[in-house]
Amino acid sequence: MADRIDIPTADGPMPAYRFLPEAGTGPGIVLFQEIFGVSDYIKIRAADLAALGYVVIVPEIYWRLDDSEIDESSDGMLQQAMGLMSQLDWPTTVGDGVASVAAARTDEHVDGGVGVFGFCFGGGLAFNVAASTDVDVLVSYYGSALPNLLDLAGDVTAPSLHHFGTADDYLPMDVVERIRAAVSRDGVRFETYDGAGHAFDNPLPMFHHAAASTAAWRHTLDFLATNFPAKP
């Protein structure tokens, strides 16, 4: 089940969703959105994680922006989303991510540590947040900002899992290999998926790669069970 909460920031309360596991308590995961906002897809993934036993907090990263609702049925969806993302101030956005982790650590339902998890835009944001504050794990799906954040790799000390497709037009394989070289260390898993493009886990037909999505989620479950288990 999900409820609405507010996360304190220097500029006022940031709205967020909180998904609770059946037990009502568990380790915390802060889940960061794609450029399309807190879409139905992101809510489904949040519910999937809650079903595993995690308390999942999903901040509305576009909360400062006007007209931030994205019409997923529109042909201009991608352009609209790119326009919204371009309005964000990155340091402020990272600060909102750090505030989300702090809120999770003090949440009455969180029993255990707090990890960060993100898709696309959110994958890069999760990486930067993990470099900026203590987190227990990091899961990043095709983090789009990572090429510009590699100087932070030494500050990310949590166990980490990165997913990339080999047919990603936005992050071609030479860039993916540069990311791999920068982030690789003990405790880091790096998975690639043949023939998968950017946003391959998103169920929209323009993005979805079923085999890669299934394999990546299987790797994610294994990684979490090993490094950040929820209560059975």
Number of C-alpha atoms within 10 A of each C-alpha: 12 17 10 12 15 16 21 15 16 10 9 10 12 20 17 20 21 26 25 25 23 14 14 16 20 25 24 31 32 28 30 29 26 26 23 24 23 21 15 11 17 20 19 11 15 26 21 15 21 28 17 18 22 33 31 33 29 25 26 19 24 22 14 14 12 8 10 18 15 18 14 15 8 10 9 11 14 15 11 20 19 12 13 20 20 11 11 14 10 13 10 13 17 20 18 23 29 25 20 26 27 18 19 25 20 10 14 10 20 21 19 17 19 25 28 30 26 24 26 26 23 26 28 26 30 32 28 26 24 28 19 16 15 18 25 19 24 29 27 27 27 28 27 22 18 26 15 10 16 18 11 16 18 12 15 20 19 19 21 27 20 24 24 27 26 17 17 19 11 12 22 15 16 10 13 22 12 13 21 17 11 16 22 15 14 9 12 19 18 15 16 18 19 13 13 22 23 24 25 30 25 19 13 13 9 11 14 17 22 15 14 21 20 13 14 22 13 11 17 20 15 13 20 19 13 11 16 22 18 22 14 7
